Amino acid sequence: MAASANACQQIQAQFLDQTASLKKIRVSRNRQGRMIFERIYTFDFSRDRQTRKKGQVRILGYKVSQVLLDEEDGTTILN
């Protein structure tokens, strides 16, 4: 939830509903080749307080690896 809120703050957007929900969990490998859990959470945000957009946070182990924000002109990726 903190990663979602921080990403919204970086792009001056509003983090809606103050919730992030778990979409997927799977086993993945980190850079050292070790098996770890990858969790993917989804959340909603708005830049103009009228349109609702989707965002996604990917967490490898205990570290946020990527935040994806869907926008009109494409997907914004924050690492």
N, C-alpha and C positions, 0 to 999 in steps of 0.2 A: 504494500500500500504506500509506503514511503517513497519507493522508486517511482510509482505512478504520479504521486503528488509533486515530486521534484521535477519530473519531466514536464509536467504541465506548467509549473512555475518558470522553467527555463524558456518556454515558448510563449509566455504570457497568456495561458489558457486556464480555464476553470476546470478543476477535477470534479466531475459530477458524482453525486451520491456518496462520495467518500468511501467507496468500496472497490475492491479488485477481486475478481472471482477466478478460481483455478480452472483452467481450460484443459490442460494436458500435463501429465507427468510421465517421464520416460527415463530410461537409463541411457547415458551418453558418455563420451570420453572427453576429458579435459586436455589441455595442451601437452601434458606429460604422458598421455595415453591411459590414465587411470579411469576406471569406471566411476561415474558420479550421477546423481539425479539431475535432470533438467526439468524445471517447472516453468510452465507458461501460464501467465495470468492475463486476463483481459479487463479493460476498464473503459469508461466513457469520459469524454472531455468536450469542452466547447470553447471556441475562441470569441464568438459573438453573442453568447447567451441565448441563441435561438436554435442553432443547429447542433445536433448531437453527433459526435464522431467517435470512432473506436480507436483504442490504443492497446498495445500488448507489451508485456514485460517478460523477458526471458532471463531465468536465473539458473546458472550452472553451479551446482553445489550450494554454497552460501553467498555467491557473488553475482550481482546483476551483470549480465553480459551484454544485453541489448534492450533498447526501448524503441518500439515501432509506433508511429503516430500516423494514422490515415488522414490525408488532407485532399483538397480538390485537385491540386497539382501533382499528386503522387504521395508516396509514403516517406515520412521523415524518419531517419534512423539516428538515434542517439546512443553513443557507446560510453 
